Amino acid sequence: MAEKLLDTPALSVTASMIAAGLGSQTWSLGASGSRPFYQAFFVSRGRATLSIDGQEEIELPAPAALWLPRRVSGTFVLAAGSEGAILSAAEDFVWRMVGDSPAAVQLHDMIARVVVAQSEKLADHAGDIGRAFEMITEEGLHHLPGGAAVVGAYFSVLLLLMWRASGASAPMTTSGTGATTLQRFRQIVELRYREQPAITDIAHALGITYDTLHRACIAGTGRSPMELIHGRLIAEAKLRLGQSEQSVEQIGFGLGFRDPGYFNRFFKSRTGEPPGAYRRRIAAQSEKGVAPSFAAWP
C-alpha cells in the first residue's frame, strides 16, 4: 500500500485525478509546512476510507465527496480498483472565493468543518462535482489564457454543490428569533460591508428596531452590529494587503474609505499597526514561507 504526503500546493489551488490499481493508495492529510490549506476529495468509483486522528473511521462508497478544513490530521485511503480526484486550496484563495459568493455566509460555516456528501444526497450532483474537479485539473496542466478565472469559477461551483449535497443548505437548526435575525444580518453585511451601511438602515431592511438587532448580535457573537461590520472590513483589508498589488490608498478606497488618513487610523486602531506596516510584515513572513491566516469575521 503506497502512501503519499499531500503537500502544500505551490499554487493557490491544485487538483488531480487519482486511481488505485491492484493495491490501495493512501494520502497523509495535513501540511508538513506552516502554510494552511484546505483539501477536497471525490470518489467516483469504488470506495475510500477517511481516518481523522482521534475520530472514528468513515467509509466513503462512491459516489462520495469530502471537504476538509485546515490542519486536519489523518489519512485518506482509496481502495484498490477505485477512482476519484483530490484538490488542495490555499487559505487565502478559499476565503477570496467564499467572500465573492452570494452564499458567503453559508459557505463560511461549511468550510470550517469536515463535510461528507455521499449516496443518495450526492446522486443529483455527482456528475457536476466530478466535472469541476476535472476542469480544475485540466486548467492546472495547460495554463491557458484566462485559466485563473476558469479555476475560480469551477471552484466556486464545487463549493456550492458540496454545500447542497451535504445537506448544509438545509435550514439552520439554531432556534430562536435572535439566531434568525443574526443570520439575516450577517447575510446583508456580507453583501454590503464595502458600503459601510448605517445600522439603522439594516435594521429597517430587516423590519426590526435597532435595539432588537443590537441584542441579537450581542447574544450571538458578543459584538455589536457595528463591531461586526468593522471586523468584516478589517478581515477584507488584511486579505487585500496580503494578496493585492494595489496601493494602501486604493485598497482603502475600494473598501469605502474616501480619506486615506482615516483608513490608516481605522486599521491601526483595530490591529495595532498601520496598513503599510502590516503589509511589510506579511511580505517578510511570506519570504520565510509563513503565510498569514485570514480569520473570518464571526
Phi, psi and omega per residue, in radians:
M1 nan 1.969 -3.133
A2 -1.332 2.542 3.106
E3 -2.149 2.389 -3.130
K4 -2.153 2.477 3.077
L5 -1.620 2.161 3.136
L6 -1.423 1.556 -3.048
D7 -1.296 2.833 3.053
T8 -1.110 2.235 -3.111
P9 -1.244 2.558 3.096
A10 -1.255 -0.540 3.134
L11 -1.624 3.029 -3.141
S12 -1.131 -0.647 3.110
V13 -2.569 2.356 3.086
T14 -2.325 2.584 3.134
A15 -2.530 2.716 3.078
S16 -2.719 2.654 3.067
M17 -1.463 2.521 -3.087
I18 -2.264 2.675 3.112
A19 -2.661 2.441 3.077
A20 -1.870 2.206 -3.118
G21 -1.445 -2.064 -3.110
L22 -1.291 -0.379 3.121
G23 -2.149 2.777 3.141
S24 -1.224 2.789 3.089
Q25 -2.101 2.390 -3.090
T26 -2.120 2.351 3.065
W27 -2.018 2.224 3.071
S28 -1.438 2.209 -3.085
L29 -1.530 2.662 3.096
G30 1.753 2.538 -3.093
A31 -1.464 2.435 3.045
S32 -1.403 -0.369 3.125
G33 -1.674 -2.802 -3.054
S34 -1.799 -0.158 -3.084
R35 -1.427 2.099 -3.105
P36 -1.325 2.515 3.083
F37 -2.616 2.821 3.130
Y38 -1.789 2.767 -3.102
Q39 -2.338 2.591 3.061
A40 -2.443 2.520 3.105
F41 -2.263 2.643 3.062
F42 -2.372 2.240 3.088
V43 -1.872 1.869 -3.085
S44 -1.618 -0.437 3.128
R45 -2.603 2.460 3.141
G46 1.519 -2.300 -3.110
R47 -2.757 2.898 3.093
A48 -2.546 2.982 3.127
T49 -2.374 2.349 3.080
L50 -1.925 2.217 3.075
S51 -2.165 1.955 3.092
I52 -1.807 2.317 -3.092
D53 -0.885 2.214 3.091
G54 1.467 0.047 -3.127
Q55 -2.226 2.862 3.136
E56 -1.237 2.622 3.138
E57 -1.186 2.467 -3.124
I58 -2.009 2.176 3.084
E59 -1.473 2.405 -3.084
L60 -2.234 1.377 3.059
P61 -1.257 2.518 -3.127
A62 -1.164 2.561 -0.103
P63 -1.411 2.525 3.133
A64 -2.619 2.486 3.078
A65 -2.215 2.512 -3.041
L66 -2.396 2.327 3.055
W67 -2.102 2.303 -3.135
L68 -2.133 2.277 3.104
P69 -1.277 -3.110 -3.100
R70 -1.119 2.551 2.963
R71 1.028 0.645 2.994
V72 -1.492 2.299 -3.124
S73 -1.911 2.428 -3.140
G74 2.734 -2.674 3.139
T75 -2.443 2.618 2.998
F76 -2.087 2.130 -3.070
V77 -2.037 2.102 3.070
L78 -1.664 2.085 -3.053
A79 -1.172 2.756 3.133
A80 -0.969 2.379 3.121
G81 1.408 0.060 -3.093
S82 -1.696 2.807 -3.137
E83 -2.392 2.787 3.104
G84 3.093 -2.593 -3.106
A85 -2.703 2.726 3.073
I86 -2.282 2.717 3.138
L87 -2.570 2.465 3.033
S88 -2.230 2.360 -3.101
A89 -2.355 2.299 3.111
A90 -1.139 2.620 -3.056
E91 -1.032 -0.768 -3.108
D92 -1.126 -0.631 3.106
F93 -1.134 -0.767 -3.128
V94 -1.081 -0.799 -3.108
W95 -1.168 -0.574 3.097
R96 -1.155 -0.732 3.135
M97 -1.187 -0.724 3.136
V98 -1.151 -0.746 -3.112
G99 -1.114 -0.485 -3.134
D100 -1.549 -0.041 -3.083
S101 -1.558 2.485 3.052
P102 -1.080 -0.369 3.133
A103 -1.772 0.580 -3.016
A104 -0.991 -0.748 -3.094
V105 -1.102 -0.797 -3.130
Q106 -1.166 -0.735 -3.140
L107 -1.197 -0.584 3.075
H108 -0.981 -0.747 3.129
D109 -1.213 -0.627 -3.065
M110 -1.238 -0.795 -2.999
I111 -1.221 -0.232 -3.110
A112 -1.475 0.013 -3.094
R113 -2.431 2.927 3.065
V114 -1.269 2.232 -3.124
V115 -2.141 2.217 3.109
V116 -2.116 2.200 3.080
A117 -2.172 2.182 -3.097
Q118 -2.730 3.092 3.088
S119 0.939 -2.375 -3.025
E120 -1.141 -0.513 3.126
K121 -1.142 -0.469 -3.091
L122 -1.651 -0.232 -2.994
A123 -0.932 -0.753 -3.076
D124 -1.313 -0.224 -3.042
H125 -2.092 -0.136 -3.020
A126 -1.010 -0.777 -3.125
G127 -1.068 -0.765 -3.127
D128 -1.228 -0.644 3.101
I129 -1.133 -0.771 3.093
G130 -1.058 -0.702 3.123
R131 -1.123 -0.670 3.118
A132 -1.089 -0.773 3.084
F133 -1.053 -0.760 -3.119
E134 -1.090 -0.767 -3.102
M135 -1.176 -0.698 3.100
I136 -1.130 -0.672 3.080
T137 -1.088 -0.828 -3.104
E138 -1.093 -0.762 -3.127
E139 -1.113 -0.640 3.120
G140 -1.182 -0.478 -3.126
L141 -1.423 -0.648 -2.955
H142 -1.786 -0.346 3.078
H143 0.905 0.883 3.140
L144 -1.368 2.804 3.086
P145 -0.985 2.392 -3.126
G146 1.354 0.181 -3.077
G147 -1.052 -0.688 -3.128
A148 -1.073 -0.683 3.130
A149 -1.187 -0.688 3.126
V150 -1.132 -0.783 3.122
V151 -1.065 -0.779 3.131
G152 -1.069 -0.710 -3.129
A153 -1.147 -0.806 -3.126
Y154 -1.221 -0.568 3.094
F155 -1.160 -0.726 3.100
S156 -1.083 -0.736 3.097
V157 -1.095 -0.738 3.129
L158 -1.035 -0.800 3.124
L159 -1.053 -0.791 -3.108
L160 -1.135 -0.700 -3.141
L161 -1.191 -0.679 3.095
M162 -1.182 -0.631 3.078
W163 -1.056 -0.803 3.103
R164 -1.126 -0.883 -3.027
A165 -1.154 -0.487 -3.111
S166 -1.393 -0.158 -3.077
G167 1.485 0.051 -3.136
A168 -1.174 -0.299 -3.122
S169 -1.448 -0.055 3.092
A170 -1.175 2.774 -3.129
P171 -0.953 2.535 3.141
M172 -1.071 2.477 -3.132
T173 -1.444 -0.259 3.106
T174 -1.079 2.284 -3.062
S175 -1.795 2.868 3.079
G176 1.805 2.517 -3.138
T177 -1.161 -0.489 3.123
G178 -1.118 -0.740 3.125
A179 -1.130 -0.700 3.121
T180 -1.138 -0.743 3.109
T181 -1.072 -0.761 -3.138
L182 -1.110 -0.733 3.132
Q183 -1.087 -0.783 -3.140
R184 -1.160 -0.644 3.092
F185 -1.095 -0.784 -3.132
R186 -1.109 -0.633 3.104
Q187 -1.102 -0.772 3.132
I188 -1.145 -0.743 3.140
V189 -1.070 -0.738 -3.121
E190 -1.074 -0.574 -3.141
L191 -1.455 -0.477 -2.952
R192 -2.182 0.144 -3.026
Y193 -1.073 -0.488 3.126
R194 -1.163 -0.400 3.107
E195 -1.427 -0.245 -3.047
Q196 0.886 1.044 -3.066
P197 -1.152 2.666 3.075
A198 -1.229 2.447 -3.127
I199 -1.061 -0.653 3.136
T200 -1.112 -0.608 3.107
D201 -1.171 -0.693 3.113
I202 -1.161 -0.770 3.121
A203 -1.035 -0.726 3.114
H204 -1.092 -0.735 3.127
A205 -1.106 -0.538 3.128
L206 -1.471 -0.165 -3.141
G207 1.322 0.498 -3.139
I208 -2.318 3.011 3.113
T209 -1.495 2.855 3.088
Y210 -1.020 -0.767 -3.108
D211 -1.078 -0.697 3.134
T212 -1.114 -0.746 3.119
L213 -1.137 -0.737 3.142
H214 -1.074 -0.776 3.141
R215 -1.104 -0.705 -3.127
A216 -1.121 -0.715 -3.139
C217 -1.199 -0.755 3.131
I218 -1.113 -0.763 -3.117
A219 -1.151 -0.659 -3.058
G220 -1.511 -0.512 -3.049
T221 -2.269 -0.256 -3.059
G222 1.396 0.138 -3.130
R223 -2.201 2.629 3.110
S224 -1.314 2.865 3.087
P225 -0.974 -0.744 -3.136
M226 -1.147 -0.671 3.100
E227 -1.108 -0.622 3.108
L228 -1.177 -0.735 3.101
I229 -1.113 -0.778 3.130
H230 -1.116 -0.666 3.100
G231 -1.085 -0.673 3.117
R232 -1.186 -0.679 3.095
L233 -1.103 -0.746 -3.139
I234 -1.147 -0.728 3.120
A235 -1.041 -0.738 3.138
E236 -1.226 -0.686 3.122
A237 -1.080 -0.753 3.115
K238 -1.080 -0.747 3.136
L239 -1.051 -0.806 -3.105
R240 -1.228 -0.662 3.115
L241 -1.128 -0.573 -3.126
G242 -1.460 -0.409 -3.013
Q243 -2.064 -0.499 -3.055
S244 -1.551 2.659 3.054
E245 -1.655 0.059 3.097
Q246 -1.133 2.711 3.069
S247 -1.247 2.854 3.104
V248 -1.025 -0.713 3.130
E249 -1.084 -0.734 3.126
Q250 -1.153 -0.687 3.118
I251 -1.116 -0.794 3.108
G252 -1.064 -0.729 3.130
F253 -1.091 -0.717 3.132
G254 -1.149 -0.344 3.123
L255 -1.749 0.208 3.035
G256 1.657 0.135 -3.140
F257 -1.682 1.950 -3.126
R258 -1.450 -0.322 -3.137
D259 -1.923 1.935 -3.136
P260 -0.990 -0.636 3.126
G261 -1.103 -0.694 3.141
Y262 -1.174 -0.690 3.100
F263 -1.064 -0.744 3.109
N264 -1.059 -0.789 -3.134
R265 -1.171 -0.699 3.128
F266 -1.054 -0.839 -3.093
F267 -1.151 -0.781 -3.100
K268 -1.145 -0.658 -3.104
S269 -1.139 -0.384 -3.079
R270 -1.887 -0.215 -3.140
T271 -2.137 -0.295 3.137
G272 1.602 -0.020 3.120
E273 -2.624 2.637 3.118
P274 -1.155 2.757 -3.134
P275 -1.024 -0.642 3.123
G276 -1.109 -0.737 3.120
A277 -1.162 -0.673 3.101
Y278 -1.065 -0.792 -3.128
R279 -1.066 -0.757 -3.137
R280 -1.133 -0.675 3.135
R281 -1.161 -0.740 3.134
I282 -1.143 -0.675 3.110
A283 -1.101 -0.704 3.122
A284 -1.147 -0.678 3.109
Q285 -1.144 -0.687 -3.126
S286 -1.105 -0.663 3.111
E287 -1.106 -0.460 3.114
K288 -1.604 0.033 3.129
G289 1.478 0.263 3.125
V290 -1.904 1.895 -3.124
A291 -1.548 2.571 3.132
P292 -1.216 2.727 3.067
S293 -1.748 2.116 -3.087
F294 -1.638 1.432 -3.125
A295 -1.179 2.439 -3.119
A296 -1.480 2.768 3.048
W297 -1.204 2.657 -3.010
P298 -1.249 nan nan
